[in-house]
Amino acid sequence: MNETPRRGTVIRKYKHHYIVEVGDEEMLCGISSKLRKRLEYPEADPASRRQRVQAVRSISAVDPVVVGDEVLVEPGEEISMIMEVLPRRTTLSREAPGRRHLEQVIAANIDQVIVVVSAQAPPFREDLLDRVLCGAEYQELGACICLNKIDLGVPPEVSRMVSIYPSLGYPVIETSALTEEGIEHFRKQVRGKTSVAIGLSGVGKTSLINALEPGLGLRVAPVNRRTGLGRHTTTTLSLLRLGSGGHIVDAPGLRELGIWEIAAEDIPHLFPEFRPMQGRCRFGNTCAHDREPGCAVKDAVERGLIAPHRYASYLTIRKEIEAKEPRY
């Protein structure tokens, strides 16, 4: 006879298995095949939902279980089984790379996103930073920017671009995992929260977490000197408990980030500095803030009220989504 399912939190994800923390115990788990299927019921009669299944389809996600999920586990002798994923409070998702239209949930039940960028090596990428911030806005998550590797020096152009984000509601923490400058400020930002650290490969996410929590000894690697790009050293998603309180997810480095399931007309609402201009364009709320005359957003860019690099990020993201919408 099976034991009563136990409730736990997914703290580590491998290719085919998961580690679930249940109380003080860590359980090796697989997942029920039912979690990879979506049952469809007739909609005409709500009562029929309990009578028969109309169709069985694959879920539109890369993985039905992710780090941070609260789950019900059926204990087993050698390997236990995740039978149910409880409702998620929040998620951080992206569109999975590849041709299929699939959601890739990076982590669930998190409070904030820590966008880690490097001052240089690898080069600062304002476009990726703005994409992550848009994703956080869309999924109603708090966000903080960590400018790492300041021991290498901060180019004036990078300093100028980063300086505008606190006024938009995104705190900026300048850190060096090498010298530990700013680590205490970083520790205060994550204390008592569940955070996910995300950024390009090589920006120093794992080194930061090692500095934040001495003794973890997470594996790190230097930036490739020939290409200037980071190497993937974090291949396993883990939810790490912090001694100062809270948890942090060390996510594998990104090379691209497609925002999941968002319409082009919603993009302006994800840029806080655009919101005061809402309804002030000649074409009202239908203005795409691109080539239209009488656009309040373009006027704000010209007057220096909106940073040019933020406006460029907006146009790029919007055009990519507009190009994808007919396919989906």
Long-range contacts (C-beta under 8 A, 24 or more apart in sequence): 2-74, 3-74, 3-75, 5-72, 5-73, 5-74, 5-83, 5-84, 6-72, 6-73, 6-75, 7-70, 7-71, 7-72, 7-73, 7-86, 8-70, 8-71, 8-73, 9-68, 9-69, 9-70, 9-71, 9-239, 10-65, 10-66, 10-67, 10-68, 10-69, 10-71, 10-82, 10-239, 11-67, 11-238, 11-239, 12-67, 12-236, 12-237, 12-238, 12-239, 13-63, 13-65, 13-66, 13-67, 13-236, 13-237, 13-238, 14-236, 17-79, 18-65, 18-82, 20-71, 20-73, 20-80, 20-82, 22-73, 27-73, 27-75, 27-80, 28-78, 28-79, 28-80, 29-73, 29-79, 29-80, 29-81, 29-82, 30-79, 30-80, 30-81, 30-82, 31-64, 31-65, 31-81, 31-82, 32-81, 32-82, 32-83, 34-83, 35-59, 35-64, 35-65, 35-82, 35-84, 35-85, 36-64, 60-101, 60-102, 60-103, 61-102, 61-103, 61-104, 61-105, 62-96, 62-102, 62-103, 62-104, 62-105, 63-104, 63-105, 66-91, 66-105, 66-106, 66-107, 66-108, 66-237, 67-107, 67-108, 67-237, 67-238, 67-239, 67-249, 68-107, 68-108, 68-109, 68-110, 68-194, 68-239, 68-249, 69-108, 69-109, 70-109, 90-139, 90-140, 90-141, 91-139, 92-135, 92-136, 92-139, 92-141, 92-196, 92-198, 93-135, 93-139, 93-260, 93-261, 94-135, 94-257, 94-258, 94-259, 94-260, 95-258, 95-259, 95-260, 95-261, 96-258, 97-256, 97-258, 101-327, 101-328, 103-260, 103-261, 104-260, 106-196, 106-198, 106-237, 106-249, 106-251, 107-196, 107-237, 107-239, 107-249, 107-251, 109-194, 110-141, 110-194, 110-195, 110-196, 110-249, 111-141, 111-142, 111-193, 111-194, 111-195, 112-136, 112-141, 112-142, 112-143, 112-144, 112-190, 112-193, 112-194, 112-195, 112-196, 113-141, 113-142, 113-143, 113-144, 113-195, 113-196, 113-198, 114-143, 114-144, 114-145, 114-146, 114-189, 114-190, 114-195, 114-196, 114-197, 114-198, 114-248, 115-143, 115-144, 115-145, 115-146, 115-198, 115-199, 116-146, 116-148, 116-197, 116-198, 116-199, 116-203, 116-204, 116-205, 116-208, 117-145, 117-146, 117-147, 117-148, 117-162, 117-199, 117-200, 117-203, 118-147, 118-148, 118-149, 118-152, 118-199, 118-200, 118-202, 118-203, 118-204, 119-147, 119-148, 119-149, 119-150, 119-152, 119-153, 119-154, 119-155, 119-158, 120-149, 120-152, 120-153, 120-154, 120-155, 120-158, 121-149, 121-152, 121-202, 121-223, 121-228, 122-200, 122-201, 122-202, 122-203, 122-223, 122-228, 122-229, 122-230, 123-228, 124-155, 124-158, 124-161, 125-200, 126-161, 126-309, 126-313, 127-312, 127-313, 127-316, 128-199, 128-200, 128-254, 128-257, 130-309, 130-310, 130-313, 130-314, 130-317, 131-257, 131-259, 131-313, 131-317, 132-198, 132-199, 132-257, 133-170, 133-270, 134-259, 134-267, 134-270, 134-271, 134-317, 135-257, 135-259, 135-260, 137-269, 137-270, 137-272, 138-259, 138-262, 138-266, 138-270, 143-170, 144-170, 144-171, 144-172, 144-173, 144-189, 145-170, 145-171, 145-172, 145-173, 146-172, 146-173, 146-175, 146-186, 146-197, 146-208, 147-172, 147-173, 147-174, 147-175, 148-175, 148-176, 148-177, 148-203, 148-204, 148-207, 148-208, 149-176, 149-177, 149-178, 149-203, 149-204, 150-174, 150-175, 150-176, 150-181, 150-182, 151-176, 151-178, 151-179, 151-181, 161-307, 161-309, 164-307, 164-310, 168-272, 168-273, 169-272, 175-208, 177-204, 177-207, 177-208, 177-210, 177-211, 178-207, 180-211, 183-208, 183-211, 183-212, 186-212, 187-212, 187-244, 190-242, 190-244, 190-246, 190-248, 191-242, 191-244, 191-245, 191-246, 192-245, 192-246, 193-246, 193-247, 194-239, 194-246, 194-247, 194-248, 194-249, 195-246, 195-247, 195-248, 195-249, 196-248, 196-249, 196-251, 197-248, 197-249, 197-250, 197-251, 198-251, 198-254, 199-253, 199-254, 200-229, 200-230, 200-253, 200-254, 200-255, 201-229, 201-230, 201-231, 201-232, 201-233, 201-252, 201-253, 201-254, 201-255, 202-229, 202-230, 202-231, 202-253, 203-230, 203-253, 205-234, 205-250, 205-251, 205-253, 206-233, 206-234, 206-250, 209-240, 209-248, 209-250, 212-242, 212-248, 213-240, 213-242, 213-243, 216-240, 218-250, 258-320, 259-317, 259-321, 262-321, 263-321, 263-325, 264-288, 264-318, 264-321, 264-322, 264-325, 267-314, 267-317, 267-318, 267-321, 268-297, 268-314, 271-310, 271-314, 273-300, 273-305, 273-306, 273-307, 273-310, 274-306, 274-314, 288-318, 289-314, 290-315, 290-318
